[in-house]
Amino acid sequence: MIDILLKPYNLSLLTGLLAAIAYKIRYVHEQNPSDWTIIGLLLFVVSFEFYAYYLASQTKSTLTFYNISYVTIETLILFIYFRQISASRVLKRYTLVFPVILLLFIVLNHFMWQSFLTSYQSYSFFVAAIGICLFCCLYFWEIIRYNRFIDQPLYTVSHFWNIAVLMAFYSGAFLFSLSVTKIQFLIFEQHRFLGDLLSVLNQFLAGLLYLTLGFSPWISKALGPKSHVETT
């Protein structure tokens, strides 16, 4: 168990979770629902990652578990967070419509190409990554279009850090998900090093993502003025 905890990715994940919880305890008076969503997301990811290690140690398949947890539930939690930080009607509507489209595609993918029970649904994750990256772009557009946070530097806004790192991770995951098909087998057979490099890069970006989600409120508090109270 100790060797699993000390792996860089798992350590980043746990550190991010503890940082988010510590912030909520320290600033419990701040009424930001999105803080609880981030804590819930990090706690969920910690739980499913360690349960996945348990399944793997028992030589059991983790495909269905990852389809349910990583592809479906984590994406839906992110869209709850997106809805909480959205200000425009367009974005709020998008955070309701896209999850429905994703769930319908998951069902279609199950029957047409990648069975939910026997295959990793890389096509579904590909669609999820597109949706998340699109929201990130729309959120940045919203900041510019409606002059949000015009009275403060963007680096003092925790949501800006979160959206930026989500954009970075899911842009990479967008490409990595394409390799989890026949392309992956071709790469792994002919260029094993390249395949391993893609996996390491994906884990590095994931670790950076969860660290940032946990520490972004602290960054905002440290860089912002003492009187600054962030609104969602």
Backbone as JSON, one array per atom type, in Angstrom:
{
  "sequence": "MIDILLKPYNLSLLTGLLAAIAYKIRYVHEQNPSDWTIIGLLLFVVSFEFYAYYLASQTKSTLTFYNISYVTIETLILFIYFRQISASRVLKRYTLVFPVILLLFIVLNHFMWQSFLTSYQSYSFFVAAIGICLFCCLYFWEIIRYNRFIDQPLYTVSHFWNIAVLMAFYSGAFLFSLSVTKIQFLIFEQHRFLGDLLSVLNQFLAGLLYLTLGFSPWISKALGPKSHVETT",
  "N": [[0.83, -1.21, 0.0], [1.97, 1.26, 0.77], [3.86, 1.74, -1.24], [2.19, 2.24, -3.37], [0.93, 4.6, -2.57], [3.08, 6.34, -2.67], [3.62, 6.72, -5.31], [4.09, 9.11, -7.89], [1.76, 10.16, -9.25], [-0.44, 9.3, -7.63], [0.31, 10.47, -5.23], [0.16, 13.17, -5.89], [-2.56, 13.38, -6.34], [-3.68, 12.76, -3.79], [-2.51, 14.82, -2.29], [-3.65, 17.08, -3.5], [-6.36, 16.67, -2.79], [-6.23, 16.82, 0.05], [-5.35, 19.46, 0.29], [-7.55, 20.88, -0.72], [-9.53, 20.19, 1.15], [-8.38, 21.22, 3.48], [-8.41, 23.95, 2.88], [-11.17, 24.45, 2.85], [-11.82, 23.94, 5.5], [-10.31, 25.92, 6.75], [-11.38, 28.29, 5.67], [-14.18, 28.21, 6.2], [-16.33, 29.86, 6.35], [-16.77, 30.93, 3.84], [-19.08, 30.88, 1.3], [-19.12, 29.04, -1.14], [-20.42, 26.96, -3.36], [-19.07, 25.53, -5.34], [-16.65, 24.84, -4.23], [-17.18, 22.61, -2.64], [-17.94, 20.86, -4.62], [-15.52, 20.45, -6.0], [-14.03, 19.23, -3.95], [-15.6, 16.93, -3.65], [-15.23, 15.81, -6.2], [-12.42, 15.28, -6.2], [-12.26, 13.51, -4.03], [-13.81, 11.44, -5.03], [-12.27, 10.65, -7.25], [-9.91, 9.79, -5.97], [-10.97, 7.6, -4.57], [-11.89, 5.89, -6.65], [-9.53, 5.41, -8.06], [-7.9, 4.03, -6.22], [-9.5, 1.85, -5.74], [-9.44, 0.73, -8.23], [-6.76, -0.07, -8.34], [-6.92, -2.06, -6.45], [-8.64, -3.91, -7.73], [-7.0, -4.56, -9.89], [-4.9, -5.78, -8.54], [-6.14, -8.07, -7.77], [-6.28, -9.37, -10.08], [-8.48, -8.75, -11.65], [-10.71, -7.5, -14.17], [-10.66, -4.06, -15.05], [-12.05, -2.57, -16.82], [-14.89, -2.07, -17.16], [-15.32, -0.74, -14.78], [-13.71, 1.57, -15.07], [-15.0, 2.7, -17.25], [-17.45, 3.4, -16.12], [-16.66, 5.08, -13.97], [-14.43, 6.86, -14.71], [-14.9, 7.69, -17.38], [-17.64, 8.35, -17.41], [-18.94, 9.21, -14.79], [-17.04, 11.02, -13.61], [-16.86, 12.96, -15.62], [-19.49, 13.96, -15.59], [-19.58, 15.08, -13.03], [-17.76, 17.15, -13.38], [-19.21, 18.75, -15.12], [-21.21, 19.6, -13.43], [-19.73, 21.27, -11.8], [-18.96, 23.12, -13.79], [-21.43, 24.27, -14.38], [-21.94, 25.59, -12.0], [-20.05, 27.65, -11.99], [-20.66, 29.13, -14.18], [-21.9, 32.07, -15.76], [-23.43, 33.09, -17.82], [-26.47, 32.5, -19.7], [-26.19, 30.94, -21.94], [-23.94, 29.27, -21.44], [-24.85, 27.95, -19.15], [-27.01, 26.55, -20.18], [-25.64, 24.92, -21.95], [-24.22, 23.29, -20.17], [-26.17, 21.59, -19.37], [-27.21, 20.4, -21.66], [-25.03, 19.14, -23.04], [-24.1, 16.92, -21.31], [-26.31, 15.19, -21.6], [-26.15, 14.57, -24.32], [-23.69, 13.25, -24.27], [-24.25, 10.98, -22.65], [-26.12, 9.69, -24.27], [-24.48, 9.11, -26.44], [-22.68, 7.36, -25.23], [-24.31, 5.14, -24.78], [-24.96, 4.51, -27.45], [-22.38, 3.96, -28.41], [-21.8, 1.72, -26.88], [-23.47, -0.25, -28.02], [-22.74, -0.19, -30.7], [-19.89, -0.04, -31.18], [-17.92, -0.15, -28.98], [-18.24, -2.18, -26.43], [-19.68, -1.55, -23.27], [-19.08, -3.25, -21.21], [-16.94, -4.86, -21.91], [-14.95, -3.44, -23.21], [-12.7, -0.63, -23.16], [-14.15, 2.49, -23.27], [-13.03, 4.4, -25.33], [-13.84, 6.03, -27.43], [-16.05, 7.31, -26.37], [-14.85, 8.71, -24.28], [-13.32, 10.38, -25.8], [-15.28, 12.01, -26.96], [-16.26, 13.17, -24.59], [-13.98, 14.6, -23.8], [-13.8, 16.45, -25.88], [-16.14, 17.93, -25.34], [-15.54, 19.03, -22.82], [-13.23, 20.57, -23.36], [-14.38, 22.36, -25.16], [-16.16, 23.7, -23.47], [-14.3, 24.99, -21.8], [-13.12, 26.78, -23.6], [-15.37, 28.35, -24.21], [-15.86, 29.4, -21.7], [-13.61, 31.04, -21.3], [-14.16, 32.8, -23.34], [-16.5, 33.91, -22.33], [-15.49, 35.33, -20.14], [-14.06, 37.34, -21.45], [-16.02, 38.47, -23.13], [-18.06, 39.43, -21.39], [-16.65, 40.9, -19.62], [-15.89, 39.77, -17.15], [-14.55, 39.57, -13.86], [-13.17, 41.92, -14.15], [-12.24, 43.74, -12.37], [-10.1, 42.65, -11.08], [-6.95, 40.86, -11.22], [-6.64, 38.03, -13.39], [-5.1, 35.92, -12.45], [-5.68, 35.79, -9.81], [-8.02, 34.49, -9.56], [-9.52, 31.57, -8.72], [-11.05, 29.84, -10.3], [-10.19, 30.4, -12.87], [-7.6, 29.3, -12.91], [-8.34, 26.61, -12.57], [-9.91, 26.06, -14.87], [-8.03, 26.56, -16.85], [-6.1, 24.52, -16.41], [-7.69, 22.28, -16.73], [-8.27, 22.54, -19.42], [-5.7, 22.13, -20.46], [-5.14, 19.47, -19.63], [-7.29, 17.93, -20.75], [-7.01, 18.52, -23.43], [-4.65, 17.18, -24.03], [-5.51, 14.62, -23.26], [-7.51, 14.27, -25.06], [-6.07, 13.74, -27.4], [-4.64, 11.51, -26.51], [-6.65, 9.64, -26.04], [-7.31, 8.84, -28.56], [-5.27, 7.14, -29.15], [-5.82, 4.89, -27.74], [-6.76, 2.66, -29.13], [-6.71, 0.95, -32.22], [-4.56, 2.41, -33.12], [-2.98, 2.7, -30.88], [-2.01, 0.08, -30.47], [-0.45, -0.2, -32.74], [1.5, 1.76, -32.31], [2.62, 0.79, -29.91], [3.69, -1.63, -30.73], [5.57, -0.97, -32.71], [6.9, 1.31, -31.83], [7.67, 1.29, -28.93], [8.7, 2.93, -26.92], [7.59, 5.44, -27.52], [4.89, 4.96, -27.01], [4.97, 4.45, -24.24], [5.87, 6.94, -23.42], [3.7, 8.58, -24.04], [1.86, 7.62, -22.17], [3.12, 8.3, -19.73], [3.2, 11.09, -19.98], [0.47, 11.65, -20.01], [-0.25, 10.86, -17.41], [1.29, 12.68, -15.95], [0.09, 15.15, -16.62], [-2.43, 14.64, -15.57], [-1.85, 14.41, -12.82], [-0.94, 17.04, -12.37], [-3.3, 18.39, -12.91], [-5.07, 17.57, -10.78], [-3.64, 18.44, -8.57], [-3.67, 21.21, -9.02], [-6.46, 21.75, -8.92], [-6.88, 21.3, -6.22], [-5.19, 23.18, -4.98], [-5.78, 25.66, -6.1], [-7.63, 27.51, -4.79], [-6.04, 28.33, -2.64], [-3.94, 29.53, -4.01], [-5.29, 31.66, -5.2], [-6.07, 33.03, -2.88], [-3.58, 33.68, -1.82], [-2.39, 35.33, -3.77], [-4.25, 37.29, -4.24], [-5.81, 40.43, -3.15], [-6.25, 41.25, 0.32], [-8.84, 41.92, 0.94], [-10.3, 40.75, -0.99], [-13.04, 38.87, -2.15], [-14.02, 36.1, -3.71], [-16.46, 35.54, -6.19], [-18.9, 33.3, -7.54]],
  "CA": [[0.0, 0.0, 0.0], [2.83, 2.44, 0.86], [4.47, 2.0, -2.54], [1.14, 2.82, -4.22], [0.73, 5.98, -2.12], [4.24, 7.15, -2.99], [3.72, 6.97, -6.74], [3.88, 10.56, -8.1], [0.37, 10.49, -9.59], [-1.29, 9.12, -6.46], [0.72, 11.47, -4.25], [-0.41, 14.44, -6.35], [-4.01, 13.29, -6.14], [-3.95, 12.87, -2.35], [-2.11, 16.16, -1.85], [-4.68, 18.0, -3.96], [-7.54, 16.46, -1.97], [-5.97, 17.36, 1.38], [-5.28, 20.92, 0.18], [-8.92, 21.38, -0.89], [-10.22, 20.03, 2.43], [-7.77, 22.17, 4.42], [-8.91, 25.29, 2.56], [-12.57, 24.56, 3.26], [-11.82, 24.03, 6.96], [-9.75, 27.22, 7.14], [-12.28, 29.36, 5.25], [-15.49, 27.58, 6.21], [-17.36, 30.9, 6.23], [-16.99, 31.26, 2.44], [-20.19, 30.09, 0.77], [-18.91, 28.73, -2.55], [-20.78, 25.55, -3.61], [-18.1, 24.88, -6.22], [-15.58, 24.27, -3.4], [-17.62, 21.27, -2.26], [-17.92, 20.03, -5.83], [-14.12, 20.09, -6.24], [-13.68, 18.24, -2.93], [-16.28, 15.69, -4.02], [-14.55, 15.26, -7.37], [-11.12, 14.74, -5.8], [-12.51, 12.34, -3.19], [-14.29, 10.39, -5.93], [-11.14, 10.15, -8.05], [-9.06, 9.01, -5.05], [-11.64, 6.33, -4.28], [-11.93, 4.96, -7.77], [-8.17, 5.02, -8.44], [-7.4, 3.0, -5.31], [-10.28, 0.63, -5.96], [-8.93, 0.15, -9.48], [-5.53, -0.78, -7.97], [-7.34, -3.29, -5.76], [-9.12, -4.84, -8.75], [-5.85, -5.04, -10.66], [-4.13, -6.71, -7.68], [-6.89, -9.32, -7.75], [-6.31, -9.8, -11.5], [-9.83, -8.57, -12.19], [-10.78, -6.47, -15.2], [-11.07, -2.73, -14.59], [-12.61, -1.87, -17.97], [-16.23, -1.58, -16.84], [-15.2, 0.22, -13.67], [-13.21, 2.83, -15.62], [-16.06, 3.28, -18.09], [-18.45, 4.02, -15.23], [-16.08, 6.11, -13.11], [-13.58, 7.86, -15.36], [-15.52, 8.23, -18.6], [-19.0, 8.85, -17.21], [-19.25, 9.96, -13.57], [-16.13, 12.16, -13.43], [-17.26, 13.99, -16.58], [-20.74, 14.57, -15.13], [-19.24, 15.95, -11.88], [-17.13, 18.36, -13.93], [-20.25, 19.63, -15.68], [-21.86, 20.25, -12.28], [-18.83, 22.38, -11.47], [-19.07, 24.11, -14.85], [-22.7, 24.99, -14.22], [-21.82, 26.46, -10.82], [-19.21, 28.82, -12.24], [-21.14, 29.82, -15.38], [-22.72, 33.24, -15.51], [-24.34, 33.33, -18.94], [-27.49, 31.49, -19.98], [-25.67, 30.03, -22.97], [-23.1, 28.26, -20.82], [-25.66, 27.14, -18.24], [-27.77, 25.62, -21.03], [-24.68, 23.96, -22.48], [-23.87, 22.33, -19.12], [-27.26, 20.62, -19.25], [-27.4, 19.71, -22.93], [-23.93, 18.25, -23.42], [-24.13, 15.63, -20.61], [-27.34, 14.32, -22.21], [-25.55, 14.09, -25.58], [-22.64, 12.29, -23.92], [-24.87, 9.74, -22.18], [-26.7, 9.03, -25.44], [-23.38, 8.57, -27.23], [-22.15, 6.2, -24.5], [-25.22, 4.02, -25.07], [-24.74, 4.17, -28.86], [-21.05, 3.36, -28.51], [-21.89, 0.39, -26.29], [-24.12, -1.2, -28.94], [-22.2, -0.13, -32.06], [-18.45, -0.18, -31.35], [-17.15, -0.54, -27.8], [-19.13, -2.63, -25.36], [-19.43, -0.96, -21.96], [-18.66, -4.3, -20.29], [-15.73, -5.59, -22.34], [-13.97, -2.56, -23.87], [-12.58, 0.74, -22.66], [-14.88, 3.34, -24.21], [-12.16, 5.52, -25.7], [-14.61, 6.95, -28.28], [-16.89, 8.11, -25.47], [-13.98, 9.66, -23.59], [-12.95, 11.34, -26.83], [-16.41, 12.96, -27.02], [-16.26, 13.9, -23.32], [-12.85, 15.55, -23.83], [-14.21, 17.54, -26.78], [-17.11, 18.76, -24.64], [-14.88, 19.77, -21.74], [-12.37, 21.58, -23.99], [-15.27, 23.37, -25.72], [-16.63, 24.54, -22.37], [-13.19, 25.82, -21.36], [-13.0, 27.87, -24.57], [-16.54, 29.22, -24.02], [-15.69, 30.11, -20.42], [-12.67, 32.13, -21.55], [-14.9, 33.77, -24.16], [-17.41, 34.6, -21.43], [-14.7, 36.28, -19.35], [-13.74, 38.48, -22.32], [-17.25, 39.09, -23.66], [-18.83, 40.11, -20.36], [-15.71, 41.59, -18.72], [-15.91, 39.19, -15.81], [-13.33, 39.74, -13.08], [-12.44, 43.06, -14.71], [-11.68, 44.51, -11.27], [-9.03, 41.9, -10.43], [-6.15, 40.05, -12.15], [-7.16, 36.67, -13.56], [-4.34, 34.95, -11.67], [-6.23, 35.73, -8.45], [-9.32, 33.79, -9.65], [-9.24, 30.13, -8.68], [-11.71, 29.17, -11.43], [-9.35, 30.58, -14.04], [-6.57, 28.26, -12.82], [-8.96, 25.3, -12.77], [-10.3, 25.9, -16.27], [-6.8, 26.5, -17.66], [-5.47, 23.21, -16.29], [-8.62, 21.33, -17.35], [-8.04, 22.67, -20.85], [-4.42, 21.5, -20.77], [-5.22, 18.03, -19.47], [-8.21, 17.28, -21.69], [-6.45, 18.64, -24.78], [-3.75, 16.03, -24.16], [-6.3, 13.39, -23.16], [-8.21, 14.22, -26.35], [-5.18, 13.04, -28.33], [-4.27, 10.21, -25.95], [-7.77, 8.72, -26.18], [-7.25, 8.29, -29.92], [-4.26, 6.09, -29.2], [-6.29, 3.71, -27.02], [-7.48, 1.88, -30.14], [-5.74, 0.28, -33.09], [-3.37, 3.25, -33.22], [-2.15, 2.39, -29.72], [-1.32, -1.19, -30.7], [0.57, 0.05, -33.76], [2.59, 2.49, -31.65], [3.27, -0.06, -28.92], [4.43, -2.7, -31.4], [6.68, -0.45, -33.49], [7.62, 2.35, -31.08], [7.27, 1.08, -27.54], [9.08, 4.09, -26.12], [6.63, 6.5, -27.76], [3.68, 4.61, -26.28], [5.21, 4.68, -22.81], [5.99, 8.38, -23.22], [2.33, 9.11, -24.03], [1.25, 7.26, -20.89], [3.75, 9.1, -18.68], [2.75, 12.47, -20.16], [-0.93, 11.72, -19.6], [-0.29, 10.82, -15.94], [1.84, 13.93, -15.44], [-0.94, 16.17, -16.76], [-3.5, 14.32, -14.62], [-1.37, 14.8, -11.5], [-0.95, 18.5, -12.34], [-4.71, 18.79, -12.85], [-5.65, 17.39, -9.44], [-2.92, 19.35, -7.67], [-4.17, 22.57, -9.24], [-7.82, 21.83, -8.4], [-6.8, 21.38, -4.77], [-4.45, 24.34, -4.49], [-6.17, 26.92, -6.74], [-8.14, 28.52, -3.84], [-4.91, 28.85, -1.87], [-3.22, 30.43, -4.91], [-6.12, 32.85, -5.29], [-6.01, 33.74, -1.6], [-2.23, 34.19, -1.61], [-2.06, 36.37, -4.74], [-5.25, 38.35, -4.26], [-5.83, 41.37, -2.03], [-6.83, 40.73, 1.55], [-10.28, 42.16, 0.98], [-10.95, 40.12, -2.14], [-13.9, 37.7, -1.92], [-14.36, 35.63, -5.06], [-17.85, 35.11, -6.4], [-19.04, 32.35, -8.64]],
  "C": [[0.86, 1.26, 0.0], [3.43, 2.77, -0.49], [3.47, 2.6, -3.52], [0.95, 4.3, -3.87], [1.86, 6.89, -2.57], [4.45, 7.34, -4.49], [3.34, 8.42, -7.02], [2.43, 10.93, -8.39], [-0.54, 10.4, -8.38], [-0.97, 10.15, -5.38], [0.15, 12.84, -4.61], [-1.91, 14.49, -6.08], [-4.38, 13.47, -4.68], [-3.61, 14.26, -1.82], [-3.15, 17.2, -2.26], [-5.94, 17.9, -3.13], [-7.37, 17.08, -0.59], [-5.91, 18.89, 1.37], [-6.68, 21.53, 0.06], [-9.7, 21.3, 0.42], [-9.7, 21.04, 3.45], [-8.27, 23.59, 4.16], [-10.34, 25.46, 3.05], [-12.69, 24.65, 4.78], [-11.35, 25.41, 7.41], [-10.71, 28.35, 6.82], [-13.71, 28.83, 5.14], [-16.61, 28.59, 6.03], [-17.66, 31.26, 4.78], [-18.03, 30.32, 1.83], [-20.05, 29.9, -0.74], [-19.24, 27.26, -2.79], [-19.76, 24.8, -4.46], [-16.93, 24.28, -5.43], [-15.92, 22.84, -3.01], [-17.62, 20.32, -3.46], [-16.51, 19.56, -6.14], [-13.67, 19.04, -5.22], [-14.32, 16.89, -3.26], [-15.63, 15.01, -5.21], [-13.24, 14.59, -6.99], [-11.29, 13.48, -4.95], [-12.98, 11.16, -4.04], [-13.14, 9.78, -6.72], [-10.18, 9.33, -7.19], [-9.66, 7.63, -4.82], [-11.57, 5.38, -5.46], [-10.54, 4.55, -8.23], [-7.66, 3.9, -7.53], [-8.21, 1.71, -5.42], [-9.83, -0.06, -7.25], [-7.62, -0.61, -9.21], [-5.88, -2.1, -7.27], [-7.82, -4.33, -6.77], [-7.96, -5.42, -9.54], [-5.02, -6.03, -9.85], [-4.81, -8.06, -7.57], [-7.04, -9.93, -9.14], [-7.72, -9.76, -12.08], [-9.81, -7.43, -13.2], [-11.28, -5.14, -14.62], [-11.79, -1.94, -15.7], [-13.97, -1.25, -17.65], [-16.17, -0.5, -15.76], [-14.71, 1.57, -14.17], [-14.24, 3.49, -16.53], [-17.09, 4.01, -17.24], [-17.85, 5.24, -14.52], [-15.41, 7.23, -13.9], [-14.28, 8.52, -16.54], [-16.83, 8.93, -18.3], [-19.14, 9.76, -16.0], [-18.35, 11.18, -13.39], [-16.5, 13.3, -14.38], [-18.52, 14.7, -16.12], [-20.49, 15.49, -13.93], [-18.61, 17.25, -12.38], [-18.18, 19.31, -14.5], [-21.13, 20.24, -14.58], [-21.04, 21.46, -11.87], [-18.94, 23.5, -12.51], [-20.35, 24.94, -14.7], [-22.62, 25.98, -13.05], [-21.03, 27.73, -11.09], [-19.66, 29.61, -13.47], [-22.01, 31.0, -14.99], [-23.75, 33.47, -16.61], [-25.33, 32.19, -19.13], [-27.01, 30.47, -21.0], [-24.85, 28.91, -22.35], [-23.91, 27.37, -19.88], [-26.5, 26.13, -19.03], [-26.85, 24.53, -21.58], [-24.34, 22.88, -21.45], [-24.98, 21.33, -18.84], [-27.4, 19.77, -20.51], [-26.29, 18.71, -23.23], [-23.9, 16.94, -22.64], [-25.17, 14.66, -21.16], [-26.81, 13.72, -23.51], [-24.51, 13.02, -25.29], [-23.24, 10.95, -23.5], [-25.5, 8.98, -23.34], [-25.62, 8.41, -26.31], [-22.77, 7.34, -26.56], [-23.0, 4.96, -24.79], [-25.03, 3.56, -26.52], [-23.42, 3.45, -29.05], [-21.06, 1.93, -27.97], [-22.44, -0.63, -27.29], [-23.45, -1.26, -30.32], [-20.72, -0.5, -32.14], [-17.74, -0.77, -30.13], [-18.1, -0.9, -26.66], [-18.71, -2.06, -24.02], [-18.81, -1.97, -21.0], [-17.33, -4.93, -20.65], [-14.65, -4.72, -22.97], [-13.89, -1.22, -23.15], [-13.2, 1.66, -23.69], [-14.07, 4.6, -24.54], [-12.9, 6.52, -26.59], [-15.46, 7.87, -27.41], [-16.04, 9.14, -24.72], [-13.52, 10.75, -24.55], [-14.02, 12.43, -26.94], [-16.46, 13.81, -25.75], [-15.16, 14.96, -23.31], [-13.16, 16.73, -24.74], [-15.15, 18.5, -26.05], [-16.49, 19.61, -23.55], [-13.99, 20.88, -22.31], [-13.23, 22.71, -24.58], [-15.8, 24.28, -24.63], [-15.52, 25.49, -21.91], [-13.02, 27.02, -22.3], [-14.15, 28.86, -24.4], [-16.44, 30.01, -22.73], [-14.72, 31.27, -20.58], [-13.33, 33.22, -22.38], [-15.85, 34.58, -23.28], [-16.69, 35.65, -20.6], [-14.42, 37.54, -20.17], [-15.0, 39.23, -22.73], [-17.98, 39.92, -22.62], [-17.94, 40.81, -19.32], [-15.79, 41.08, -17.29], [-14.53, 39.36, -15.16], [-12.49, 40.93, -13.57], [-11.75, 43.87, -13.61], [-10.55, 43.79, -10.54], [-8.23, 41.12, -11.47], [-6.68, 38.63, -12.22], [-6.4, 35.65, -12.72], [-4.79, 34.89, -10.21], [-7.58, 35.02, -8.4], [-9.07, 32.29, -9.72], [-9.87, 29.39, -9.86], [-10.89, 29.29, -12.71], [-8.24, 29.53, -14.07], [-7.16, 26.89, -13.14], [-9.3, 25.06, -14.24], [-9.07, 25.79, -17.18], [-6.18, 25.11, -17.61], [-6.38, 22.1, -16.83], [-8.45, 21.34, -18.86], [-6.76, 21.96, -21.26], [-4.52, 19.99, -20.71], [-6.09, 17.38, -20.54], [-7.82, 17.49, -23.14], [-5.5, 17.48, -25.04], [-4.51, 14.72, -24.15], [-7.11, 13.17, -24.43], [-7.38, 13.45, -27.37], [-4.84, 11.64, -27.82], [-5.39, 9.19, -26.13], [-7.82, 8.11, -27.58], [-6.29, 7.11, -30.01], [-4.72, 4.82, -28.5], [-7.21, 2.9, -27.94], [-6.43, 1.14, -30.96], [-4.46, 1.08, -33.21], [-2.41, 2.94, -32.08], [-1.34, 1.11, -29.96], [-0.21, -1.03, -31.73], [1.77, 0.75, -33.14], [3.37, 1.57, -30.71], [4.11, -1.15, -29.56], [5.69, -2.15, -32.08], [7.53, 0.57, -32.73], [7.19, 2.28, -29.62], [7.57, 2.3, -26.67], [8.07, 5.23, -26.28], [5.32, 6.24, -27.02], [3.82, 4.85, -24.79], [5.29, 6.17, -22.5], [4.6, 9.03, -23.17], [1.64, 8.82, -22.71], [1.8, 8.11, -19.75], [3.28, 10.55, -18.76], [1.31, 12.64, -19.7], [-1.05, 11.71, -18.07], [0.26, 12.1, -15.33], [0.8, 15.04, -15.49], [-2.1, 15.93, -15.8], [-3.1, 14.72, -13.2], [-1.36, 16.31, -11.33], [-2.37, 19.03, -12.22], [-5.25, 18.72, -11.43], [-4.93, 18.23, -8.38], [-3.47, 20.77, -7.78], [-5.59, 22.74, -8.7], [-7.82, 21.98, -6.88], [-6.2, 22.67, -4.26], [-4.91, 25.67, -5.08], [-6.8, 27.93, -5.78], [-7.04, 29.14, -3.01], [-4.12, 29.85, -2.72], [-3.97, 31.76, -5.02], [-6.03, 33.7, -4.03], [-4.63, 34.38, -1.4], [-1.91, 35.36, -2.52], [-3.02, 37.54, -4.73], [-5.14, 39.28, -3.08], [-6.55, 40.8, -0.86], [-8.34, 40.86, 1.57], [-11.05, 41.45, -0.09], [-11.77, 38.9, -1.7], [-14.39, 37.27, -3.3], [-15.8, 35.19, -5.12], [-17.91, 34.19, -7.58], [-20.15, 32.76, -9.56]]
}
